Amino acid sequence: MKKFVLFATIVLLASCSNNKSYSYIGDAPTEEISISSVDSLQSSLLGNVIFIKLQEPDETFAEIEGIQVYNDTIYVFDKMERNILMSFNKQGKHLVTFGERGNSKNEYTRLWAFDIDDQYVYAYDRGKKRMMYFTHDGKFVKVQETKFRGDSFKTLSNGKFLFSLALEKSLNKLVLTDNSLNIEKVLLSFNEKDKDNLAHNNILQKTDDKIVYNKEMSDSIYIFSDNGKCINTYYMNFEGAKVPQEYKCDFEKLYDEGKSKDYAYIDDCPFLGDTTLLVPLAYKGRYGVLYYDLETKKVKKPKEITIGVPNLLYATKNFLYGWMDSDTYGYINKPSVPKDVSSFIEKGGRVIVCAQL
């Protein structure tokens, strides 16, 4: 399901309960964040913002659904529409297109997720159930088959992989694999009534040496070390606005029956900054981002939030990355955008937006 979510900073009255102890994976400590009310600061651009005008070959992207930054190179992924992965430098110049659609060994049928480390750019072909390996300058190296259908993945420092899986008979939901993509350990399983609506994006997010996992409609956020150990769990207690199981198991049903404005849920994979957990939320029909201070264990108030980007898709410990096109620009405070950037967007261009945490 394609949807446009305008960035809005959501601020919620929250408290952490210390008298409950949850342990979803292993013995990782859990914090509960209780959500009792919501307010919104309508702003798309906050702080010192950098605009990078993408020089796309032939207006490549229809919608940007994935961004990663690695060694000053920006990787941009259109997953659902054009199904293409490209890299750009920080001036927006196109560098590499990774693979192309087709049936040859070095081509893919449905590119579904990607990741980067020092050695490779990894691209998972969900259609053929295999991992493709590329050099950073785009040369195809090899493929490895998987015995599962992956949803999202992240490479680990020990050469292994953390993989979120599509719903299959095994009911395996989140697994740890070895470096040959064989499942070593099942970390989470699907409820037998779950449905896979194929609508999920950014199920796993890597921030430097930590990885965040969340499945859309879930109330729990899992933090992993870069060797695949679960080190923290955050539980979002939406109280009376919690999504019932019948809708939680079937994302499309929630929308088809017009119930999306009745409930609150985590809308996309959260992002982990140096001292802040950023949680994209849907709260009774309103969309935005919750800023949770990891040190004070409180949700930040509007006046405490000094940074924001539209269509947030990636975060490091110190920076947030989002993007704008002509649709997004219609909701932006125009004086906050330089004239050359405005002109570029109005002519159909897309811009990566970066702001420092």
Secondary structure, 3 states (H helix, E strand, C coil): CCCCCCCCEEEEEEEEECCCCCCCCCCCCEEEEEEEEEEEECCCCECCEEEEECECCCCCCCCCCEEEEECCEEEEEECCCCCEEEEECCCCEEEEECCCECCCCCCECCEEEEEECCCCEEEEECCCCEEEEECCCCCEEEEEECCCCEEEEEECCCCCEEEEECCCCCCEEEEEECCCCCEEEEEEECCCCCCCCCCCCCCEEEECCEEEECCCCCCEEEEEECCCCEEEEEEEECHHHECCHHHHCCHHHHHHCCCHHHCEEECCCCEECCCEEEEEEEECCEEEEEEEECCCCEECCHHHCCCECCCCCEECCCEEEEEECHHHHCCCCHHHCCHHHHHHHHCCCCEEEEEEC
